Amino acid sequence: MRFSAHLALMLWKMNLVTTEQDEGTPLYTKLNDGLQKLLWIYTVHLIDTSAYSLVPSYLVHLRLGLRRTTMQLLLEESTCNETITSTQQILVLCQQWFGTYAGQGDFADDETLVSIRQFCDKSRESSLGGPIIRAQRMCWFFFDDSYREEATRRAVVLCRDFSLSGIQGTLAARHLLKEVIPTAIGSENGLLSLCSRPEELSQFPDVVELICWERYFEILREYLLWEEIYGAAVQNMLESDDKEESQKALLDLEHDTVSLLNGITEFIMMEGMEWISRTTYNDVSTAKELEASIVIMPADTNLNDLSVYPAFSDASQTDQICTFIAKICMGIIDSDSGIYFDAVPTDNREMPHQVLLRLWMDKSKPDPFADTCISVFSTILKNGIKIGEDTIDVLASSITSTHDISSAICQGCCLPRLVLPVAVLREALAYMGSTASMENADIILKKAEHGWRDLWSDADLSELRAHIESGSKLLSS
């Protein structure tokens, strides 16, 4: 196999076979195609045997289609099987070899960057591999300083996706922000290193947003852990024969509970969710139409496996969900607005049993588009899907839109996810008989009930008020 590949390279080097598909006689063209296939087979063999460092030297001799397809295979296999440090060495080799042919023939000016873009874009267009794959693939963008600006923007988009993906999104985002990016950039300063002038951090809104996302997802993770420990402690106190000992175990949580409550309230009061930038890189488009879409999936609160996204049960259920979504859209979208919608099952190999909801309109009439998208998407994500007597809670595995739309959707969905824990923690501290100050919590909860009323679904608002009332009764007793 190796001999055949090198024979092909020798024949090309000696100009015995043309490497241009549209030149030469049919015989030469047929021979050239055969040699391309031989070289491709050996290159794939190198990838299969994990000889990744040898692959770039052969890739450069493959024609455009084979080269980019094989490059995707190299990126995928090395991402799955190598450490982040090892993959960085592969990137350097690709840049060196591709750089030799930059701008020549069918080579792009930066062939490596083109392939990395395709690689990361594909993961957002597929539910296979789950959110962990989307997080891991981002390492390729952060290896090279010249890619850093685009890498940061893409990480922001990915965090917005993760913020709408429930527990899985929280864990995947933490992996991206705490492990993938810091390791790829080789810095102990974490995300702050993405800013070329840390003293002027406010001038880098994408970096600010990433840093705030890091804190947001860390808070959610800490709350999930606290919720599990607190629930077990309460259950133990109710069932234990040794009431004094079990109550002491519960009271031992007071310090952690106060600390977590203060951390959340300070984060909210700092600037709410306004750190989600509304204006940045992708708001300018030359397309004739405005378009926004989300991929909808069921909310599975018990699914902590980051290698798979949840899916609806079958094609029949996705059809029912599409029908319900269409009714929601028709109830919200003004028939004279020029806005159109389409809700279709994503029942294909790359994204099985989810639903793609797309809205679009002519760009000459953009005024109502953003507000309509926000209203439709928020209604579905917050209120769920009703099939008969059942309500199916749903999440989004991705959102594709301009920044102002995605930022508003994330703000509306994420703020309640921070506020509800405030009510629960306040209630828990009241149950423990804590004397800690809850002034900030009270301010936030009052604003949540009134000033932020439109952010809540009816079910979530009822749950919030139940915790507030229970906490208030315990505090006053």
Secondary structure, 3 states (H helix, E strand, C coil): CHHHHHHHHHHHHCCCCCCCCCCCCHHHHHHHHHHHHHHHHHHHHHHHCCCHHHHHHHHCCCCHHHHHHHHHHHHHHHHHHCCHHHHHHHHHHHHHHHHHCCCCCCCCCCHHHHHHHHHHHHHHCCCECHHHHHHHHCHHHHCCHHHHHHHHHHHHHHHHHHHCCHHHHHHHHHHHHHHHHHHHHCCCCHHHHHCCCHHHHHHCHHHHHHHHHHHHHHHHHHHHHHHHHHHHHHHHHHHCCCHHHHHHHHHCCHHHHHHHHHHHHHHHHHHCCCCCCCCCCCCCCCCCEEEEEEEEEECCCCCCCCCECCCCCCHHHHHHHHHHHHHHHHHHCCCCCCEEEEEEECCCCCCCCCEEEEEEEECCCCCCHHHHHHHHHHHHHHHCEEECCEEECEEEEEEECCHHHHHHHHHHHHHHHHHHHHHHHHHHHHHHCCCCCCHHHHHHHHHHHCCCHHHCCHHHHHHHHHHHHHHHHHHHC
